[in-house]
């Protein structure tokens, strides 16, 4: 059985990894840029894109804070 491609909004953004959210965002932007979506679908895609972008930013902020914490710990130990 072949796996169906996931449609936007099928998965809660909070459940996605950074890589999954980024890939979906890339695909979503391509769909919007393609200009084939109607107004309602475009608005839904835009909202999903905003949520995905915020999720990715939160992942990156968390990674940056973790690196800063590790660097601070290494400096105080060294």
C-alpha positions in Angstrom: 0.0 0.0 0.0 1.4 3.4 -0.9 1.5 6.2 1.6 -0.7 9.2 0.9 1.0 12.5 1.1 0.1 14.5 4.1 -2.2 17.5 3.6 -1.6 20.7 5.5 -3.4 20.9 8.8 -3.4 17.1 9.2 -0.7 17.2 11.9 -0.7 19.5 14.8 2.3 21.9 14.3 3.4 21.3 17.9 3.9 17.6 17.1 6.3 18.3 14.2 10.1 18.1 14.4 12.0 21.1 13.1 12.8 19.3 9.9 9.2 18.2 9.3 7.9 21.7 9.9 10.6 23.3 7.7 9.9 20.9 4.9 6.1 21.4 5.1 6.8 25.2 5.1 9.0 24.9 1.9 6.2 22.9 0.2 3.5 25.3 1.3 5.4 28.3 0.0 5.9 26.6 -3.3 2.1 26.0 -3.5 1.4 29.6 -2.7 3.9 30.9 -5.2 2.5 28.6 -7.8 -0.7 30.7 -7.8 -3.0 27.7 -8.3 -4.8 27.9 -4.9 -8.0 29.8 -4.5 -8.4 32.7 -2.0 -9.8 30.5 0.8 -7.2 27.8 0.4 -4.5 30.5 0.1 -5.6 32.0 3.4 -5.6 28.6 5.1 -2.2 27.9 3.7 -0.9 31.3 4.8 -2.2 30.7 8.4 -0.6 27.2 8.4 2.6 28.8 7.2 2.6 31.4 9.9 2.2 28.6 12.5 5.0 26.5 10.9 7.4 29.5 10.8 6.7 30.3 14.5 7.3 26.6 15.4 10.6 26.6 13.5 11.7 29.8 15.1 10.9 28.4 18.6 13.0 25.3 17.8 15.9 27.5 16.7 15.6 29.7 19.8 15.6 26.7 22.0 18.7 25.3 20.2 20.5 28.7 20.5 19.7 28.9 24.2 21.0 25.4 24.7 24.3 26.3 23.0 24.7 29.4 25.0 24.1 27.5 28.2 26.7 24.9 27.2 29.2 27.6 26.3 28.6 29.4 29.6 29.1 26.1 31.5 32.3 25.4 29.7 33.7 28.9 30.3 32.9 28.7 34.0 34.4 25.2 34.3 37.6 26.2 32.3 
